[in-house]
Each structure stands twice: as structure tokens, then as C-alpha cells.
Amino acid sequence: MDLSESARAVFAVLAAAGSATRPQLASLAGLSKPTVSAAVAELESARLAARSGTASGGTGRSAAVYGLGPAAGAVLAVDLGPALTRVRGCALDGTLLAQATGAREEAADVVREALVALPADAPLRTVVVAVGDVTAREKEGARMRPATAKAGPVFDAMAVALPPGVPVHLENNVNCAALAELHEGAARGRRTFGYLRIGVGIGLGIVVGGQVLRGANGAAGELARLPYPWDDGREPRHEALEEYIGARSLLRRAAESWPDEDGPCPRTAEQLFALAGQGRSAARAVIGRHAADVGRLAAAVTAVLDPGLIVLGGSTGADPQVLPGVRAELARLSWPTEVVSSTVGDLGTVVGAARLAVTRGVQTVTETAGAKD
């Protein structure tokens, strides 16, 4: 499929706008009206654009409204989470077309369910898979696999469910969640911030100037690799900080200090936070210490990045009960930095992955179409 340079530019603008008239496309693309008219005709011929209605102008005249055509295709976003697999299928204008959720080990079936729900005549342009520990650079002609070994079998089974020849891109799950916060969550209107995820593991999504900072090896924000502890007589251990501040240690501390008169010790972080919300002093004390620990980590992030804003996410980090303690400890140790809780919740990773997939999908159309001679 060959497209002129102007047709490719108009396609990208139309995908971003969702729908537009030819005068609007001319304004958005910075092209003349005759050039846009020719480009729209070209896109219509290729079924990449289609007339979707009419709009009335101020002079009483009506103008044709265009949207993406059936050949524009769709993209898939997959969140291979620690317990669940979440999948979203979207058109290249971001419209949600399909979604499915299932157990992590059922990732292939969840992907197939979403694929079946996509329009039959919409070609799948690209797939973005959100995983942890994406530290390998993409290699020509080779499919990337997650750096975390335990994710490999699940990823391989999921990949079998995808149509052959579709580009698959891996992205760090925390980076995806940070993008969701940037566009739809607590960081809207802020172009620089840090998204600090605290749950079973820990991680940092770094957004600078509206762009995710990935680093030379794709490992920027891998807080689990920070050396810990720093203490006389104790050597730092691999991922010891994540072990110390993660949800498992939170529950271990609760078990160690739980008084008999408070009844059974909570077995999950959800139970612990629920008891704290009910005013149980033992639970509140454990969460208070956890908040101070997260605040110290936030102070370290602030010392390096000076982000101006830190968004707390993750299964324990996003709980509102953590927020006051984090703010207090950060204020004690560092300079003023705004701290807020995530507003996108558990769907943040797949929502951010879908945004990346849409961007990749549009690039697939515009960059591989090639210019006419």
C-alpha cells in the first residue's frame, strides 16, 4: 500500500482527532485545502478513512465529517499482571473495541477472547505487552521476551495466540501506568512527575516533558536494584529494598507485632488496610511505619529527579491511608514536593499500554505505507 506524504500526515491527524471535516484536517495538518481534499480521497480509496456524517457550519453550509475507515485496523494491549491478564483492543483513534480479563496463566485464552471481539475486517496492526523488568533492547528480526524468567512461559503461550507477522512490543508495566496517570489520571496537566508503585514489588515510572524516560537499557526506574541495606557489617543484597518495602514484608511485620487481643492477624494487605480503616491501632501502626518507609523512598526519588509531583500507585501505595505519612516523611527529609494518590487504579497498566499500542499502530500505517514516487 503506497500513500503520499500528505495522505500519511492527514491519516495521523485524523487518528488523533477521531473525526474531523476537511477544513479542520487542513488546519490541524498545516496543509492547504486542495492538498487535504486529495489526501482524503486517497485515504478513502484505500479504506483508511470514511465519511461518518455531516456538520453544519456557521454560514448554514454543511461539511462532510470523516473518521477512520475499516482498513485502518486495530491494536491490542496486554497487561501480564502478577495475578491477572487484562487485554484491551482499540481502534487507531483510541476507541475501545474489546476487553477481556482472566487469570495470568490463562493469558492465551484471554487474548483470543479479545481478538474474537475485534471487527473481522480490521487488520491487527501491533500488540503492546506490559510486563515487569524490560531491560533488553529490541533486536531486528528477533521477538523480545520478558527479562523476568518466570514471565517467559506465560508470554510464549500468549504469543502463540496472536496472528503471525504482527509486531509485538514489550513495555515496562510501571511505565504504562505512568502514561495512564499522565493522560487520564492524577498527573493530567503535569508534564514532569514520578509514578511510584508500591505493592508486592516496587517500581518508578519517570515522565519528563510528557515523555517516559526509559534509560539506555530500558531499566530506568528499577528501584528494586537500588543497593540496600547501607549499614556497617551488612552487605547490600540483590533486590533487598524491594523485599524490605514490599507487601510480603508488610504482612510479616504485622504478624510479628500483632497483639493477641486484636484477634487473628490479617493474612492479606487488603485485610490489613480494612482493619486500619476501622481504627484498629495495631493495623494503623503497621501502616504508619509502611507509609514512613515509602516516604523515605519518595525522598530518594525527589533527591535524584526533583519531579515536583509524585503519584503513589500499587496495591498498597495507592491506598489513601498511606498518603499522609508519605507526605510527612518526604517533607521532613526533602524539599516541598506534591504527593497524590493514583486515580486510575488497577486498570492503569492496560490503559497506558493501549495508548502506546495506538501510537505504534498509527506509526505502522504511516511509516510502512511509503511515499509515492
N, C-alpha and C positions, 0 to 999 in steps of 0.2 A: 504494500500500500504506500504510494507516494503522495505526499502532501506538500503544498507550497509553504514557504516560511510564514506567510501571513495566515494561512489556514491553521497552522500549528499554534501560532500566537493566539488566534481567536478561540481555538479549542481550549487552550489553557485558561483563558479569561472566562469562557462560558462555564467550564467546570468549577471555577472558583465562585462564580456568581450564582450558579444553579439555573437561572433563567434570565434572559435579557432580550431587549429589542436590538435591531441593528444599530440605531444611533447610540444606544447605551454601550454596545460592544465596541463601537468606534471610539467612544470616549475612554473606555477602560483600557483598550489595547493601544491607544495613541495612534490609530490608523485612520486614513480617510474613509468616508462613507462608501465610495465606489470600491475601494480595496476590500472593505469588510463585506460588502454585498457579494463580491466574487468569492471571498473566503467562505462565507456561509453557504453559498451554492455548492462549493466544493465539498464542504463537510456534509451537507445534505445528501449529495450524490454517494458519498462513502458511508452513509447511515450513521455518521458520528454526531450529527445534530439533526434535530427535528422540530418542526413547528408545534408549539404546545398551546397556543391560544392567541388572543389579541389584547392590546392595551390601548385605552383611549388617551390621546394627548390633550394638552391644554387648548389646542385650536379646534378640537372636535374630531380631528382625524384619528383613525385607529392604526396601530402598528402591530406587525406580527411579533409574537414573543417566541423565542427559541429556547430549547433545552437540549440536553444531551440525547443522542439517538441510541437505538438498541445496540449498535456495533461499538459504542464507547466501552462497554463491558463493565466488569465489577472487580472488586478486590476482596481479599479475605484477611482478617486479623485474628490471630490465635494467641490466647494467654495460657501458657502451660504453667499454671499455678501449682503451689505445693500440694493442694488437695483437689482443686477443681480445674477443669479446662473450660474456658469461655471463648466463644467464637462469634465474630460479627462479620457479616457480608454487607458491603456497601457499594453503591454506585459511585462513579468518579466525581460526582458533585457532593458526596458525603451522605446521601440519603441512605438510611438503614433499610436493607433489603431482607436480611435474615439474621437470626441469632440463635445460639444453642449453648447449653451448659450441661456438663456431665462430670463424672469422676475423672481424675487425672489419667488413670490407666485406661480410660475409655476414649482417649483423645481422638483416635482414628474414627470412631463412630460419631463423635460429636462433630468432627469436621465434615463427614459425609452428610450428616443431617443438615448442616448449614448449606452445603453445596447443592443439595436437592432443592432447597427452598429458593435458590437464586433463579432468576429468569433463564429459561432454557437457551435462549438465543443470545445471551450476554457472555462474551468471552471472558475468562478469568485472566486478568492482567498481571497480578502479582499477589504474593502472600507475605505478610509480616508476622513473624512468630516471636512473642515476648518470652524470654527465658532469663534466668539468672546467670551471672558470670560469662558475659560475652566478651572474650578477651582476644579472640583470633581475628585477624584481618581477613576480609573476603578475598578469595583466590579465584582467578579466572578458570572456568571450566570445572570447578570443584564445588560441591554443595557443602556449605558450612554446617557444623554440628555444634551443639552447646558445649561450652568448655567444662561444665559440670558433668562429670561422668555418669552420675545417676539419672540425668535427664536424657542421655543418649538413646536408650531403648524406646522410651515414650516418643521421642522426637522421630526416630526412624519409623515407628509404626504409623505415626501421624502422616509422615511424608508419603507413605505408600498410598494413602487415601487421596492425595492431590493429583490433579490431571498432569500428565507428563509435559515437560517443557515449560512449566510456569515458573518464573523466577521466585525464589524463596529467600527472604532476608531475615536475619536474626537481629533482634534489638534487646538491649537490657530492659528488664521489666520495670525497674525503678525509673529509667529514662522515659519510658512510655507513660507512666503515671504522672511524671513531672509535666509532660506535654499536656495531659488532660487537665491538670491544675492550671496551666498557663492559659488554655483556651476556654475551659468550661468550669473551672473550679476556683479555689481560693486565691489564685495568683493572677486572675484576669486584670489586665491593665498594668501589670508589672512585668517588665522585660528582663529583669535580673532577679533571681531568687534561688534558694536551695530547697529541694524537697527531701526531707529527712524521713526515711521509712524505718520504723521500729516494729518488729514483730518477732517471729521465730528467728529471723535474721535481721541484719541492718544494712542500709544502703543509702546512698545520696545521689539524687538527680540534680545536676548543676545546669541552670539555664542562664546564659549570658547574652544580652542583646536579643532576646527572643529565640535563641538557638540553644539546643542541648550541647553541652561540652562533653565529648566522648573521650578525648585523650588520644595519645599516639597509638595505644594498643586497644582502644575501646574500653578501658578499665577505669576511667575517671569516676570517682565517687565510690570506689570499692572500699568502704570504711572497714570492712572485716579484715583487711590487710594491714591496718594500722598496727604498729608494734605495741604489744600490751602483755604484761604489765611493765611499767618502768619503776623498778624498786631494787634496792640493794639486796643481793643474794637471790634474785629471781630473774631468770632469763625470759624475754618475750617469747610467746608461743604462737604458732600459726593460728590465725583466726580466734585468738583468745579473747579479744574485745567483743566479738560477736557472741561468743559463748557466755561472757560475763553479763552482757546487757540484754540478751535475747529472752524470749518468753519462757524458755525452759528454766533459766536461772531465776526468773521472777517467781515461778511456781516453787522452785526449790527453796528460795528464801522464805516464802510464805509457809512452807511445811516446817522449816527449821524454827520459826518464831511463833507458830500458831498456838494460842492458848487452848487448853482442853475445854475451858468453859464456853468457848465460842463455837463448839460443835465441830463437825467434820471439816477438815481443811479443804478448800476448793481444789478441784482437780484440773480445771481449765482456767485460762486467763479470763474468759467471759464470766465465769462464776466469781472469780476474784473481784472483778470490776463491779459486778452486780452487788456483791456484799458491801463493797466500799460505798456504792451509791445509796445503800440502805443505812449508812452511817456506822457500820461495824468498824471499831477502832483498829483492830488488828489488820484488816484489809486496807484501811486507809493509810496505815503506817507503811505497809509494804509498797503501796503505790506511790506514796510520798517519796520514798527512797528511790524508786524507779524513776520518778519524774526528775529528781536531782541528778541522777546518772545521765538521763537523756539531756538535761540542761548542760551538763559538762561536755557532752559530745557536741551539742549545738554551739557551745563556746569555742570549741576547737574548729568547727566549721567556719564560724564567724571570723576567727583569727586569720584563717587562710584566705577566705573568699570575700569577706565583708559584703554579704549578699543584700543587706537591707531588709530582707524578708526570708523567714524560714517557715515552710509549711510542714506540719507534722502529719505523717501518714502511717499506715501499717496497722496491724491488728491491735497493738497496744498503744502505739504512738498517737493515733488519731483520736483516742478517747478523750473527751473534754475534761475528764478528771486529771489528766496528766498536764494539761496546758498551764495552769497557774504555777506549778512547781518548776516547770521548764523555764517559764518567763523569769521567775525569781532567781534561779541559779544562773541563767545566762546574764541577767542584769548585774549579778554580784561579780561575775568573772570577766565580763567583756563590755564593749560599748553598746549603746542602745541599738537594738535590732528587733523589728516587729516579728512576733511569732503567732501563727494562727493554726487552727486545725484544718485538715483536709476536708473538702466538701464533696469530692467525687466518690469517696467510699471504695468498696471492693471492685467496682467496675472501672476504676481509673486506668488500670493497666490495659485492658482491652479497648477502652475508648481512645487512649493515646496511640495504641498500636494501629487502630483503624485510621486515625489521622495520618500516620506515617504511610500506611498502605495506600490511601487515596493519593497522597503526594507522589509516591512511587508509581502508581498506576497511570497518572497523568503523564509523568515523565516517560513511561513505557510507550505511550501513544505518540507523544510529541518528538521524542528523541530517536525512536526507531522508524518513524514514518519516512524520514529522509526528505530532502528538498528536491523539487523538480528541477530538471536541467533547464 
